[in-house]
Every structure is written in C-alpha cells, then in structure tokens.
Amino acid sequence: MKFHIRNFGCRATQSDGAALTAAMTAGGHEAACDCADADLVILNTCTVTTGADNDVRQAVHRVRRENPSAQILVTGCFAQRAPQEAAALPGVAWVVGNTHKMRIPEIVSAGARAEAECLCHIGDILLVREFASAPVLEAGEDRTRPNLKIQDGCNNRCTFCIIPSVRGRSRSAPPDMVVEQVRLLGTRYCEVVLSGINLGRWGREPAIHVRLVKLLRRLLEETNVRRLRLSSVEPMDLSDDLLGLMAGTPRIAQHVHAPMQSGSDAVLRRMRRWYRARHYADRIRQARARMPEAAIGADVMVGFPGESEAQFEETRGLIESLPVTYLHVFTYSARPGTPAASMPSQVPVRERKRRNRVLRELGAAKNLEFRWSMVGKRLSAVTIEDGSVALSSNYLKIELASSREPNQMIDVEVGGVTERGLFTI
C-alpha cells in the first residue's frame, strides 16, 4: 500500500520515523509525499505536553478531512501513554505501542491480528509489555543532516516528565554498530547529528560501560564523517573531557545544548533534577571558555507547580548572566501519571504564559546579540534545504548570496543579520 508518515516532536521521534519509513519500504510498501495520496497515514506521535497531545488529535481530524478513505495508524509516545484514548479517535484503525513500531509493516500486512510475544491486544490496540534492548539505528535519506538515534529511554525520574514511561529505561546502540552507521552516513552526508532521549547516558549499561566521549573518539578515528553534531546533553554529562574534545576538533560542531529547566534550586529539587544552578552555570561557562564562538542552547520551563515570582526571577537572572545564545522555553503542562501533576500550588495558566513571554523575549535578545557578534567572521557551514541556505557549525542559519548544491561543506563570510539568522557578503 501507499503510506505517508507524519512525525511529531523531538529528534528521536524524527529518527524513529526515518527507520519506520525504511522498514515500510523494505516491506514492499510505497511512500506517498502527501497524506491525500496515501492508503495508510501513520502518525508518529509525541506526548511531552498537552499541546503535543492536541496536535495528534487535530492531525487525526485533518487526515479524515483530507483523505476520508485512508486508514490511520497512531504510534509513538502518545500511543504508548494513552492507547485507549488514541483508539477512540474517529478514523483510527490501529494503535501500536512505541517499541514495536518497527513491526508496523508486518502488522498492517497481517491485518493487525498477528500474535507476538511482548504484545497484547485490546481490539486492534497493541500494548507493549517490554521495551527493545537497543535503539534501531536508521537515518533518513531525505535530509542533508540526518539524525542518528544512538540512545533511547531515560533512567531519570523528573517529576514533570512522562518520557520514561513511554520510552522505557536508558538503552544504548552497540558502539560497533554506531561506528558502522556513521561510517556509511559519512560517505553520503557532510554532517551527522547524534541524538537520543538522554544522549549523555549513552553506553552506561553494564554490557557496554563506555562513556560518550570514548565513542566520539572512535568515530573521529575510524570514520571520515566531516562533522558530528550532538543533540541535547544533560549538564551533569558535560564533562571537562567531553568539552575538551569538542573544542579540540572542527569535526565536532561548536554547539552545546544543555537543558536547564530552572535557575532556582528550590524548583530544581521539586523537579528532581540532579544538579543545582551553580553546577549548571559552571558547565555553561566552561563551554564558553573552551569554545568562544559556540552556540549554547538551553531548555527552560516556566510555571512549574509552586514556582513563585521570586523563583522565576532566579531563573531569569541566571539566564541573563550566562552566555546562552538561544532558548527553548516551555510552559509547564501537567502530564497525567507524573508526580508534578498532583502537586499543590499550580501556577495560573495566565501567569505561566506571561513568564514564557518574558523568557522568549530574553532569549531572542541574546540570540540577536550572538548573531551580531558573528558579522565579519568566516564560518564553516553545511548547505541545507535547496542550497540557498547553510547551517554553521555554531548553529546559525545563513542565507547565501548565491545558491550551492545541498549537502556541501563551505566557508562563508558573514555580511549581516537577518530576522532569524545571517547573510553572506
């Protein structure tokens, strides 16, 4: 059949979607560019916020409107967290738990009734009883910067987060497999993004017991990939060894993304985050000292239960004092089944939105300042999209004076600042 996959959410979900596309194609199915042309529409979902859940519901209704004859299959994190709710959405034919999404080609071919270990059925809902031992490694062919998910799951139990429940415990792809995949990708792409749900925990299982920095050294020594980029790494995993390796080679992007969540120690304790504001500040300042022109990004949450105005100001003040170059600001969203959802002193929604706006404005100002500091400098970048834009090592989009072929490593001289990025001379 002809299928169309729509991915929601994080880099890990995008990587899962690429793996599923490859599995469907290998199973004899044909990819459709648009849901209107598909016999089967697969929604590979996220559930990190209430907004993410609403996106799934709206997508189901949109598919039914645009292609009433298409069958709809819901998979991913929303399907794992709330399978009965997903199955109740009008038009949904199948709901498949997160870990068994790679069995979707078999499931749809068998009419969703194939029996399997680790699966139980409620109608056509497939509930997962256990998670796979390691992530499936697959990168999309339609990207100039493929995401390679090398780690899945999380052992942390942050009180606001549903992800451990829908992704399972931390699991790492075997190092030899990662090296081989990066070696192959390096023959086709200039840049490969290494991603995971908790990337810094890669290799910590007893069976592997290797740190991420050792894997990176192997990739630099044993592959010809021109640039590796790390997705989000928790602050406690930004070791001096890792920062030193990143600073010491142009083959690793000058880009650090470290979730902050809050700059208040009291809030961090309620979140059950295993660091304090001073620890976070030290890691960010160390990153800047070693990589003076690096992009430094942070995730931050506003409106966590009990967050007072003074505690919010601690967060705002910490961000203002640090050399972060962009922010991902999230408004707290209660996730059923998490400890934070039942905590007292829930912050009013209106106040959460105000705090979100304050930090977004601060993040925009810091990003503009960072972009202006790049004017007149030469930056290494990879051409993306149709070749009219490039992405620099330090995570800035650059409009090119003349188009190039996509997927080319180039050096450009920055001429000025655009609304969201830079342009060349």
C-alpha positions as CSV (number, residue, x, y, z in Angstrom):
1,M,0.0,0.0,0.0
2,K,1.0,3.7,-0.3
3,F,1.8,5.2,3.1
4,H,2.6,8.6,4.5
5,I,4.3,9.2,7.8
6,R,4.0,12.4,9.8
7,N,6.4,12.8,12.7
8,F,5.8,14.9,15.8
9,G,8.2,16.1,18.4
10,C,11.9,15.6,19.2
11,R,14.9,14.4,17.1
12,A,14.5,10.9,18.5
13,T,11.0,10.7,17.0
14,Q,12.3,12.0,13.7
15,S,14.9,9.3,13.7
16,D,12.3,6.7,14.6
17,G,10.2,7.9,11.7
18,A,13.1,7.5,9.3
19,A,13.6,3.9,10.5
20,L,9.9,3.2,10.1
21,T,10.0,4.6,6.5
22,A,12.9,2.3,5.7
23,A,11.1,-0.7,7.2
24,M,7.8,0.1,5.3
25,T,9.7,0.4,2.0
26,A,11.6,-2.8,2.6
27,G,8.3,-4.5,3.3
28,G,7.1,-3.6,-0.2
29,H,5.1,-0.5,0.6
30,E,5.4,2.7,-1.3
31,A,6.0,6.1,0.3
32,A,3.5,8.9,-0.6
33,C,4.6,12.5,-0.4
34,D,1.2,13.7,1.0
35,C,-1.5,12.1,3.2
36,A,-4.0,12.8,0.5
37,D,-2.3,10.3,-1.8
38,A,-1.9,7.6,0.9
39,D,-3.8,4.4,1.7
40,L,-2.3,4.4,5.2
41,V,-1.3,7.5,7.2
42,I,1.0,6.8,10.2
43,L,1.1,9.4,12.9
44,N,4.4,9.1,14.9
45,T,3.4,11.0,17.9
46,C,4.8,13.0,20.9
47,T,3.2,13.4,24.3
48,V,5.6,15.7,26.1
49,T,3.0,18.4,26.7
50,T,-0.8,18.9,26.5
51,G,-0.2,20.8,23.3
52,A,1.6,17.8,21.8
53,D,-1.5,15.7,22.6
54,N,-3.8,18.2,21.0
55,D,-1.6,18.2,17.9
56,V,-2.2,14.5,17.5
57,R,-6.0,14.9,17.8
58,Q,-6.0,17.7,15.3
59,A,-3.9,15.7,12.9
60,V,-6.3,12.8,13.0
61,H,-9.2,15.1,12.2
62,R,-7.2,16.7,9.4
63,V,-6.4,13.4,7.8
64,R,-10.0,12.3,7.9
65,R,-11.0,15.6,6.2
66,E,-8.3,15.5,3.5
67,N,-8.4,11.7,2.8
68,P,-11.5,10.0,4.2
69,S,-10.6,6.7,2.7
70,A,-7.2,6.5,4.3
71,Q,-6.6,4.2,7.2
72,I,-4.9,5.9,10.2
73,L,-2.3,4.3,12.5
74,V,-1.2,6.0,15.6
75,T,2.2,5.1,17.1
76,G,4.9,6.8,19.2
77,C,4.7,8.3,22.6
78,F,1.1,9.3,22.7
79,A,0.1,5.8,21.6
80,Q,2.3,4.3,24.3
81,R,0.8,6.6,27.1
82,A,-2.8,6.6,26.1
83,P,-3.6,3.8,23.7
84,Q,-7.3,3.6,24.5
85,E,-7.7,7.4,24.0
86,A,-5.9,7.2,20.7
87,A,-8.1,4.2,19.6
88,A,-11.2,6.2,20.4
89,L,-10.3,9.0,18.0
90,P,-12.6,8.8,14.9
91,G,-11.0,7.1,12.0
92,V,-8.1,5.5,13.8
93,A,-7.7,1.9,12.7
94,W,-4.6,0.8,14.6
95,V,-2.7,1.9,17.7
96,V,0.8,0.5,18.1
97,G,3.0,0.9,21.2
98,N,6.3,2.7,20.9
99,T,8.8,-0.1,20.9
100,H,7.0,-2.2,18.3
101,K,6.6,0.5,15.7
102,M,9.3,-1.3,13.6
103,R,6.7,-4.2,13.3
104,I,4.2,-1.9,11.7
105,P,4.9,-3.3,8.2
106,E,4.0,-6.8,9.5
107,I,1.1,-5.6,11.5
108,V,-0.7,-3.7,8.7
109,S,0.1,-6.6,6.2
110,A,-1.4,-9.1,8.7
111,G,-4.5,-7.0,9.4
112,A,-3.2,-6.2,12.9
113,R,-4.1,-9.7,14.3
114,A,-0.6,-11.3,14.2
115,E,0.2,-12.8,17.6
116,A,3.6,-11.9,19.1
117,E,5.4,-12.2,22.3
118,C,5.5,-8.9,24.2
119,L,2.2,-7.8,22.7
120,C,-1.3,-8.0,24.0
121,H,-4.5,-7.0,22.1
122,I,-7.4,-4.8,23.0
123,G,-9.3,-4.9,19.7
124,D,-6.7,-3.6,17.3
125,I,-4.7,-1.8,20.1
126,L,-1.2,-3.3,20.5
127,L,0.1,-2.7,24.0
128,V,3.8,-3.1,24.7
129,R,4.8,-5.1,27.7
130,E,8.6,-4.6,27.4
131,F,10.9,-2.3,25.5
132,A,13.5,-3.4,23.0
133,S,17.1,-3.9,24.2
134,A,18.6,-1.2,22.0
135,P,17.5,1.6,19.7
136,V,17.0,0.8,16.0
137,L,19.7,2.7,14.0
138,E,18.4,4.3,10.9
139,A,18.8,7.8,9.4
140,G,16.5,9.4,6.8
141,E,17.6,9.6,3.2
142,D,15.7,12.9,2.6
143,R,17.8,15.0,4.9
144,T,21.1,16.9,4.3
145,R,21.8,16.4,8.1
146,P,20.5,13.0,9.1
147,N,19.6,12.3,12.8
148,L,21.1,9.0,14.0
149,K,19.4,8.0,17.3
150,I,22.0,6.0,19.3
151,Q,20.3,6.0,22.6
152,D,16.7,5.7,23.8
153,G,14.9,5.8,27.1
154,C,15.8,7.6,30.3
155,N,16.6,6.4,33.9
156,N,15.9,9.9,35.4
157,R,12.6,10.4,37.1
158,C,12.0,14.1,36.8
159,T,8.6,14.8,38.4
160,F,7.2,16.6,35.4
161,C,8.3,14.1,32.7
162,I,6.3,11.3,31.2
163,I,9.0,10.2,28.8
164,P,10.5,7.3,31.0
165,S,7.0,5.8,31.0
166,V,6.6,5.9,27.2
167,R,10.3,5.3,26.2
168,G,11.5,2.9,28.9
169,R,14.9,2.8,30.7
170,S,18.0,4.0,29.0
171,R,19.3,1.8,26.2
172,S,22.3,2.3,24.0
173,A,23.1,1.1,20.5
174,P,26.3,-1.0,20.5
175,P,29.4,1.0,19.8
176,D,30.5,-1.1,16.8
177,M,27.1,-0.6,15.2
178,V,27.2,3.2,15.8
179,V,30.7,3.3,14.2
180,E,29.5,1.4,11.1
181,Q,26.4,3.5,10.7
182,V,28.3,6.8,10.9
183,R,30.9,5.4,8.5
184,L,28.2,4.7,6.0
185,L,26.5,8.0,6.5
186,G,29.8,9.8,6.3
187,T,30.1,8.7,2.7
188,R,26.8,10.5,1.8
189,Y,26.5,13.4,4.1
190,C,28.8,16.2,5.4
191,E,27.1,16.3,8.8
192,V,25.5,13.7,11.0
193,V,23.6,14.5,14.1
194,L,23.9,12.1,17.0
195,S,20.6,12.1,19.0
196,G,18.9,10.3,21.9
197,I,16.4,10.8,24.6
198,N,19.2,11.2,27.1
199,L,22.3,11.2,24.8
200,G,24.8,11.8,27.6
201,R,23.9,8.5,29.2
202,W,24.9,6.5,26.1
203,G,27.0,3.5,27.0
204,R,26.3,3.5,30.7
205,E,24.8,0.0,30.8
206,P,26.9,-2.8,32.3
207,A,27.1,-4.6,28.9
208,I,28.8,-1.6,27.3
209,H,30.1,0.6,30.2
210,V,31.6,3.2,27.9
211,R,31.4,7.0,28.1
212,L,30.1,9.0,25.2
213,V,33.4,10.8,24.8
214,K,35.2,7.5,24.1
215,L,32.6,6.7,21.3
216,L,33.2,10.1,19.8
217,R,37.0,9.5,19.7
218,R,36.3,6.2,17.9
219,L,34.1,8.0,15.4
220,L,36.7,10.6,14.7
221,E,39.4,7.9,14.3
222,E,37.5,5.3,12.4
223,T,35.2,7.2,10.1
224,N,35.6,10.0,7.6
225,V,32.5,11.9,8.6
226,R,33.3,15.6,8.2
227,R,31.2,16.9,11.1
228,L,29.3,15.3,14.0
229,R,26.8,17.3,15.9
230,L,25.5,16.4,19.4
231,S,21.9,16.9,20.2
232,S,20.9,17.7,23.8
233,V,23.2,16.6,26.6
234,E,22.3,16.9,30.3
235,P,24.6,19.4,32.2
236,M,26.0,16.7,34.5
237,D,27.2,14.8,31.4
238,L,29.1,17.8,30.0
239,S,32.4,16.7,31.5
240,D,35.6,18.5,31.0
241,D,36.8,15.6,28.9
242,L,33.8,16.0,26.6
243,L,34.0,19.7,26.3
244,G,37.8,19.5,25.7
245,L,37.2,17.0,22.8
246,M,34.5,19.2,21.3
247,A,36.8,22.3,21.5
248,G,39.8,20.4,20.1
249,T,38.4,19.4,16.7
250,P,36.5,21.2,13.9
251,R,34.9,17.8,13.1
252,I,32.5,18.2,16.1
253,A,30.1,21.1,15.8
254,Q,30.7,24.1,18.1
255,H,27.3,23.6,19.6
256,V,26.2,22.7,23.1
257,H,22.5,22.2,24.1
258,A,22.1,21.6,27.8
259,P,18.6,21.5,29.5
260,M,18.4,24.0,32.4
261,Q,14.7,23.7,33.3
262,S,15.0,26.2,36.1
263,G,17.5,28.5,37.7
264,S,16.0,28.1,41.2
265,D,17.5,25.4,43.4
266,A,14.2,25.0,45.2
267,V,12.4,24.3,41.9
268,L,15.1,22.0,40.7
269,R,14.7,20.0,43.9
270,R,10.9,19.7,43.3
271,M,11.6,18.7,39.7
272,R,14.0,16.0,41.0
273,R,16.8,17.4,38.8
274,W,20.2,16.1,40.0
275,Y,22.1,19.4,39.8
276,R,21.8,22.9,41.1
277,A,22.0,26.3,39.5
278,R,25.7,26.8,40.3
279,H,26.6,23.5,38.7
280,Y,24.7,24.4,35.6
281,A,26.3,27.8,35.4
282,D,29.8,26.2,35.8
283,R,29.2,23.8,32.8
284,I,27.9,26.6,30.6
285,R,30.8,29.0,31.4
286,Q,33.3,26.1,30.9
287,A,31.8,25.5,27.5
288,R,32.1,29.2,26.5
289,A,35.7,29.4,27.8
290,R,36.7,26.5,25.7
291,M,34.6,27.4,22.6
292,P,34.4,31.2,22.4
293,E,32.1,31.2,19.3
294,A,29.9,28.2,20.2
295,A,26.2,28.1,20.1
296,I,24.9,27.4,23.6
297,G,21.3,26.5,23.9
298,A,19.1,25.7,26.9
299,D,15.6,24.2,27.6
300,V,13.8,26.1,30.4
301,M,10.4,25.5,31.9
302,V,8.1,28.2,33.4
303,G,5.2,27.8,35.7
304,F,6.2,24.6,37.4
305,P,3.9,23.9,40.4
306,G,4.9,26.2,43.3
307,E,7.2,28.4,41.3
308,S,7.0,31.8,43.0
309,E,7.7,35.1,41.3
310,A,11.0,35.2,43.2
311,Q,12.0,31.7,41.9
312,F,11.0,32.7,38.4
313,E,13.3,35.8,38.8
314,E,16.1,33.5,39.8
315,T,15.7,31.7,36.5
316,R,15.5,34.8,34.5
317,G,18.5,36.3,36.3
318,L,20.6,33.2,35.8
319,I,19.8,33.1,32.0
320,E,20.7,36.8,31.7
321,S,24.1,36.2,33.4
322,L,25.0,33.2,31.2
323,P,26.4,33.1,27.7
324,V,23.5,31.2,26.2
325,T,22.7,32.0,22.6
326,Y,19.2,30.6,22.3
327,L,16.4,29.3,24.5
328,H,13.7,26.7,24.1
329,V,11.0,27.9,26.6
330,F,8.3,25.5,27.7
331,T,5.2,26.3,29.7
332,Y,4.6,23.7,32.3
333,S,1.9,21.2,31.2
334,A,0.6,18.7,33.7
335,R,1.1,15.1,32.4
336,P,-1.2,12.5,33.9
337,G,0.7,9.9,35.8
338,T,3.6,12.2,36.8
339,P,4.2,13.4,40.4
340,A,4.1,17.1,39.4
341,A,0.5,16.7,38.1
342,S,-0.8,16.3,41.7
343,M,1.5,18.9,43.4
344,P,-0.2,21.7,45.2
345,S,0.2,25.4,44.2
346,Q,-0.3,25.0,40.5
347,V,0.6,28.3,38.8
348,P,-2.3,30.0,37.0
349,V,-2.2,29.5,33.2
350,R,-2.2,33.2,32.5
351,E,0.9,33.7,34.7
352,R,2.7,30.8,33.1
353,K,2.1,32.4,29.7
354,R,3.4,35.7,30.9
355,R,6.6,34.1,32.2
356,N,7.0,32.2,29.0
357,R,6.8,35.5,27.1
358,V,9.4,37.2,29.3
359,L,12.0,34.4,28.7
360,R,11.3,34.2,25.0
361,E,12.0,37.9,24.7
362,L,15.2,37.5,26.7
363,G,16.2,34.5,24.5
364,A,15.5,36.5,21.3
365,A,17.7,39.4,22.6
366,K,20.6,37.1,23.5
367,N,20.4,35.3,20.1
368,L,20.4,38.7,18.3
369,E,23.4,39.8,20.2
370,F,25.2,36.5,19.3
371,R,24.4,36.9,15.7
372,W,25.7,40.4,15.5
373,S,28.9,39.2,17.1
374,M,29.4,36.9,14.0
375,V,29.3,39.7,11.4
376,G,32.6,39.9,9.5
377,K,33.7,36.5,10.6
378,R,34.3,33.4,8.5
379,L,32.2,30.4,9.5
380,S,32.2,26.8,8.4
381,A,28.7,25.7,7.3
382,V,26.8,22.9,5.6
383,T,24.4,23.8,2.7
384,I,20.9,22.6,3.5
385,E,17.4,22.7,2.1
386,D,17.7,23.7,-1.6
387,G,21.2,25.0,-1.3
388,S,20.3,28.6,-0.8
389,V,20.8,28.3,3.0
390,A,23.6,26.9,5.1
391,L,23.9,25.9,8.7
392,S,27.0,26.9,10.5
393,S,29.0,24.8,13.0
394,N,27.7,27.1,15.7
395,Y,24.0,26.5,14.7
396,L,23.2,29.7,12.8
397,K,21.2,29.7,9.5
398,I,22.9,31.7,6.8
399,E,21.3,33.0,3.6
400,L,23.8,32.6,0.8
401,A,24.4,35.2,-1.8
402,S,24.4,32.5,-4.5
403,S,22.9,29.0,-4.2
404,R,25.1,25.9,-4.0
405,E,24.4,22.3,-4.2
406,P,22.9,21.0,-0.9
407,N,25.0,18.9,1.4
408,Q,28.3,20.7,0.8
409,M,30.7,21.9,3.4
410,I,31.7,25.6,2.8
411,D,33.3,28.5,4.4
412,V,31.3,31.8,4.3
413,E,32.0,35.4,5.3
414,V,29.1,36.8,7.3
415,G,27.9,40.1,5.9
416,G,25.0,40.9,8.3
417,V,22.0,39.9,10.3
418,T,18.6,38.8,9.0
419,E,15.3,38.5,11.0
420,R,16.2,35.0,12.2
421,G,19.8,34.3,11.0
422,L,22.7,35.8,9.0
423,F,23.5,36.6,5.3
424,T,26.7,36.4,3.4
425,I,28.6,39.2,1.7
